[in-house]
Amino acid sequence: MGCFFSKKSKRKSSEKDDRTPTTTTVETTTSNAVPLGNNSDEAPKQYSWDKREKVDPKDYMLSGLKDVTVGRLPGKLNGQQFVIQECENCNIYVFDHSATITIDDCVNCRIVLGPIKGSVFFRDCKDIKCVVACQQFRTRDCKKMEVFLCCATQPIIESSTGMKFGCFQYFYPELAFHFKDAGLSIFNNNWSNIHDFTPVSGENNWSLLPETSSVLDYIPIPDPESEFKSVRISTEPQRSIVPLTKGGRRKDSEESCLFVFFSGEYTTANARKLIDEATAKGFVLIQTKEVSMRPEDVKRVFQNSAEDLVEWITKGPVIALELNGDGVVGACKNIANEVFSGTKVFVSDNKNTSSQDVDSFFNFADMQMGL
């Protein structure tokens, strides 16, 4: 079945939500009581929460702006909630990780959002072009959005029309760290697996962007005179932190190969190296996943090859990739031998069973992730 290589030896119309981000400050309480002992001038004991810097909600909100370039530089949000509302014809760049982001009543805006640990929620927005990385993606009552998306779960649209999706393609130097801080894996991206909560018979509320779409066709690099001039940005697919995948588009070949890296010090770097090697040979990356496995999962997914793999899944999550193209199985086996001879991997053994390998693993992974 497979071969492996191892190292030797609306908000509805009722009421609008309160859009002010929730922040908590603890007021310092001083006591008039005289402390015990002879020194009545002894200062009250200081606790760590007494020293917290007070948070100004306005620092975590963009509201009522028009015809401007605005946003936040790396280090300005540090995992806080953020709100964008009632903006028109703006370029908005949030180059930091956050807890959640809500975007309400915005029109004709270009938006880049760094990794979001929880959800991003667009409501009552129109003519939006954006780059987003998040755990959950939702829209309600939106019209005409073009989204370059990385989403760990299934994206959901509701009462929304003219929605178009493409794979996340973006880079800035802190982005990899922001993904880690937000608890997101660059390999878990369900950008094309859209769930329409309010489908209309005979109509398509969403579609995929053309495969050749470039971020720059939709969202400009920040103006060099703006506050973001110091952020080194690239929208080149080969430099994207998130691997560019074909997703739900029709495959060009009937031959696919499953390639799995087991946890190690260089697992992410090895997976990127494989993508570079395979795409340079003309093969296409269809999908990727990073998941944890139990011994029983290994036996079910890898079957005859499972015995030698069980001990390796205890070291951490595995990273799996589906590559597609005529001759891809043989090419991947050669790459494994030549490039990854000292690395624990699983590679489909022949093209007659490789499709079954792909289905077995990714069906397991989707179930594991609740997709």
Secondary structure as the mmCIF struct_conf table of DSSP 4:
data_model
#
loop_
_struct_conf.conf_type_id
_struct_conf.id
_struct_conf.beg_label_comp_id
_struct_conf.beg_label_asym_id
_struct_conf.beg_label_seq_id
_struct_conf.end_label_comp_id
_struct_conf.end_label_asym_id
_struct_conf.end_label_seq_id
STRN STRN1 GLY A 2 PHE A 5
BEND BEND1 SER A 13 SER A 14
BEND BEND2 THR A 20 THR A 20
HELX_LH_PP_P HELX_LH_PP_P1 PRO A 21 THR A 22
BEND BEND3 ALA A 33 ALA A 33
HELX_LH_PP_P HELX_LH_PP_P2 VAL A 34 PRO A 35
BEND BEND4 LEU A 36 ASN A 38
TURN_TY1_P TURN_TY1_P1 SER A 40 ASP A 41
HELX_LH_PP_P HELX_LH_PP_P3 GLU A 42 GLN A 46
HELX_RH_3T_P HELX_RH_3T_P1 SER A 48 LYS A 51
HELX_LH_PP_P HELX_LH_PP_P4 ARG A 52 VAL A 55
HELX_RH_3T_P HELX_RH_3T_P2 PRO A 57 TYR A 60
STRN STRN2 MET A 61 SER A 63
BEND BEND5 GLY A 64 GLY A 64
STRN STRN3 LYS A 66 LYS A 66
BEND BEND6 ASP A 67 ASP A 67
STRN STRN4 THR A 69 ARG A 72
TURN_TY1_P TURN_TY1_P2 PRO A 74 GLY A 75
BEND BEND7 LYS A 76 LEU A 77
TURN_TY1_P TURN_TY1_P3 ASN A 78 GLY A 79
STRN STRN5 PHE A 82 GLN A 85
BEND BEND8 GLU A 86 GLU A 86
STRN STRN6 GLU A 88 GLU A 88
BEND BEND9 ASN A 89 ASN A 89
STRN STRN7 ASN A 91 VAL A 94
BEND BEND10 ASP A 96 ASP A 96
STRN STRN8 SER A 98 SER A 98
BEND BEND11 ALA A 99 ALA A 99
STRN STRN9 ILE A 101 ASP A 104
BEND BEND12 ASP A 105 ASP A 105
STRN STRN10 VAL A 107 ARG A 123
BEND BEND13 ASP A 124 ASP A 124
STRN STRN11 LYS A 126 ARG A 140
BEND BEND14 ASP A 141 ASP A 141
STRN STRN12 LYS A 143 CYS A 151
BEND BEND15 ALA A 152 THR A 153
STRN STRN13 ILE A 156 GLU A 158
BEND BEND16 SER A 159 SER A 159
STRN STRN14 THR A 161 CYS A 167
STRN STRN15 PHE A 171 PHE A 171
TURN_TY1_P TURN_TY1_P4 PRO A 173 GLU A 174
HELX_RH_AL_P HELX_RH_AL_P1 LEU A 175 ASP A 181
TURN_TY1_P TURN_TY1_P5 ALA A 182 GLY A 183
TURN_TY1_P TURN_TY1_P6 ILE A 186 PHE A 187
TURN_TY1_P TURN_TY1_P7 TRP A 191 SER A 192
STRN STRN16 HIS A 195 ASP A 196
BEND BEND17 PHE A 197 THR A 198
TURN_TY1_P TURN_TY1_P8 SER A 201 GLY A 202
BEND BEND18 ASN A 205 ASN A 205
STRN STRN17 TRP A 206 LEU A 208
HELX_LH_PP_P HELX_LH_PP_P5 LEU A 209 PRO A 210
TURN_TY1_P TURN_TY1_P9 GLU A 211 THR A 212
HELX_RH_3T_P HELX_RH_3T_P3 VAL A 215 ASP A 217
TURN_TY1_P TURN_TY1_P10 TYR A 218 TYR A 218
BEND BEND19 ILE A 219 ILE A 219
HELX_LH_PP_P HELX_LH_PP_P6 PRO A 220 ASP A 223
TURN_TY1_P TURN_TY1_P11 PRO A 224 GLU A 225
BEND BEND20 SER A 226 SER A 226
TURN_TY1_P TURN_TY1_P12 GLU A 227 SER A 230
BEND BEND21 VAL A 231 VAL A 231
STRN STRN18 SER A 234 SER A 234
HELX_RH_3T_P HELX_RH_3T_P4 PRO A 237 ARG A 239
BEND BEND22 ILE A 241 VAL A 242
HELX_LH_PP_P HELX_LH_PP_P7 PRO A 243 LEU A 244
TURN_TY1_P TURN_TY1_P13 GLY A 247 GLY A 248
BEND BEND23 ARG A 249 ARG A 249
HELX_LH_PP_P HELX_LH_PP_P8 ARG A 250 LYS A 251
BEND BEND24 ASP A 252 ASP A 252
BEND BEND25 GLU A 254 GLU A 254
STRN STRN19 SER A 256 PHE A 261
HELX_LH_PP_P HELX_LH_PP_P9 PHE A 262 PHE A 262
BEND BEND26 SER A 263 SER A 263
TURN_TY1_P TURN_TY1_P14 GLU A 265 TYR A 266
HELX_RH_AL_P HELX_RH_AL_P2 THR A 267 ALA A 280
TURN_TY1_P TURN_TY1_P15 LYS A 281 GLY A 282
STRN STRN20 VAL A 284 VAL A 291
HELX_RH_AL_P HELX_RH_AL_P3 PRO A 295 PHE A 302
HELX_RH_3T_P HELX_RH_3T_P5 GLN A 303 SER A 305
TURN_TY1_P TURN_TY1_P16 GLU A 307 LEU A 309
HELX_RH_3T_P HELX_RH_3T_P6 VAL A 310 LYS A 315
BEND BEND27 GLY A 316 GLY A 316
STRN STRN21 VAL A 318 ASN A 324
BEND BEND28 GLY A 325 GLY A 325
TURN_TY1_P TURN_TY1_P17 ASP A 326 GLY A 327
HELX_RH_AL_P HELX_RH_AL_P4 VAL A 328 VAL A 339
TURN_TY1_P TURN_TY1_P18 SER A 341 GLY A 342
BEND BEND29 THR A 343 THR A 343
STRN STRN22 VAL A 345 SER A 348
HELX_RH_AL_P HELX_RH_AL_P5 LYS A 351 GLN A 368
TURN_TY1_P TURN_TY1_P19 MET A 369 GLY A 370
#
